[in-house]
Amino acid sequence: MKFDQALIALRTGYKVRRAGWNGKGMWVALVPEGAAQVQQKISGGYDLLPFLGMKTADNRFVPWLISQADVLADDWELVDDAVPATDMTRRNTPTLKGVRDEQ
């Protein structure tokens, strides 16, 4: 799928990855507002806004900034067609199904 479709999946709670990424187990997820905890000395107690985060090949999680190559790629896919992290009841599946059908 293209990134615009992957972004819909991210907003629905799914994790996505590029088939062309070399690192094993890497994926991206939307971290919702207020979901991340940051040490007080780093954040200064400010509210955290939503952001995209990446699970790295070495099992770490970092904020992620998309590259131009990633934006233009058409090899985005869901991670193991997993149930969305934010909705274990699959209430959001119909929205995502429409995205998949556009491939």
C-alpha positions as MATLAB code, in Angstrom:
seq = 'MKFDQALIALRTGYKVRRAGWNGKGMWVALVPEGAAQVQQKISGGYDLLPFLGMKTADNRFVPWLISQADVLADDWELVDDAVPATDMTRRNTPTLKGVRDEQ';
ca = [
       0.000    0.000    0.000;
       1.051    3.641   -0.324;
       1.900    5.833    2.657;
      -1.411    7.711    2.579;
      -3.111    4.352    3.116;
      -0.571    3.392    5.780;
      -1.317    6.673    7.570;
      -5.004    5.769    7.732;
      -3.998    2.407    9.202;
      -1.748    4.155   11.754;
      -4.582    6.493   12.788;
      -6.818    3.432   13.165;
      -4.324    1.886   15.585;
      -2.425   -0.525   13.347;
       1.341   -0.899   13.165;
       2.869   -0.650    9.690;
       6.222   -1.336    8.073;
       7.864   -1.224    4.688;
       8.546   -4.525    2.961;
      11.811   -2.977    1.727;
      13.248   -2.254    5.175;
      16.344   -4.311    5.927;
      15.965   -4.480    9.701;
      13.994   -7.417   11.038;
      11.066   -6.666   13.300;
      10.971   -2.950   12.545;
       7.600   -1.213   12.494;
       5.984    2.196   13.005;
       3.048    3.066   15.245;
       1.190    6.240   16.148;
       1.781    7.108   19.788;
      -1.371    8.912   20.899;
      -1.365   12.147   22.877;
      -0.530   11.556   26.525;
       0.414    7.906   25.940;
       4.170    8.331   26.305;
       5.885    8.853   29.612;
       9.037   10.922   29.585;
      11.234   11.682   32.542;
      10.347   14.973   34.198;
      13.799   16.468   33.613;
      13.491   15.869   29.871;
       9.903   16.941   29.217;
       9.720   19.640   31.865;
       6.232   18.412   32.650;
       4.807   19.533   29.295;
       1.964   17.665   27.653;
       3.226   15.326   24.961;
       1.619   15.537   21.537;
       0.982   12.494   19.325;
       3.932   11.281   17.265;
       5.066    8.405   15.083;
       7.446    6.006   16.783;
       9.524    3.163   15.401;
      10.328   -0.188   16.974;
      13.924   -0.747   15.881;
      15.702   -3.945   14.850;
      17.544   -3.928   18.196;
      14.252   -3.852   20.149;
      14.186   -0.192   21.083;
      11.491    2.392   20.453;
      12.351    5.842   19.099;
      10.492    8.837   17.661;
      10.457    8.484   13.887;
      10.663   11.069   11.138;
       9.653    9.807    7.699;
      12.027   10.187    4.752;
      11.040   11.267    1.253;
      11.775    7.739    0.027;
       9.380    6.298    2.621;
       6.628    8.810    1.738;
       6.838    7.871   -1.949;
       7.160    4.106   -1.442;
       4.311    1.753   -2.284;
       5.511   -1.266   -0.283;
       3.885   -0.354    3.043;
       2.134   -3.233    4.798;
       0.391   -4.012    8.052;
       2.439   -5.797   10.680;
       1.232   -9.400   10.594;
      -2.296   -8.132    9.781;
      -2.550   -7.654   13.540;
      -5.564   -6.332   15.387;
      -5.101   -2.594   15.989;
      -3.231   -1.857   19.198;
      -5.873    0.665   20.233;
      -8.881   -1.542   19.505;
      -8.704   -5.244   20.286;
     -12.349   -5.741   19.243;
     -11.670   -4.939   15.544;
     -14.316   -2.182   15.536;
     -12.069   -0.230   13.151;
     -11.530   -3.013   10.612;
     -14.126   -1.789    8.053;
     -12.259    1.496    7.634;
      -8.989   -0.344    7.102;
     -10.605   -2.887    4.776;
     -11.418   -0.056    2.415;
      -7.760    0.992    2.486;
      -6.577   -2.520    1.660;
      -8.982   -2.795   -1.252;
      -7.387    0.266   -2.889;
      -3.999   -1.451   -3.324;
];
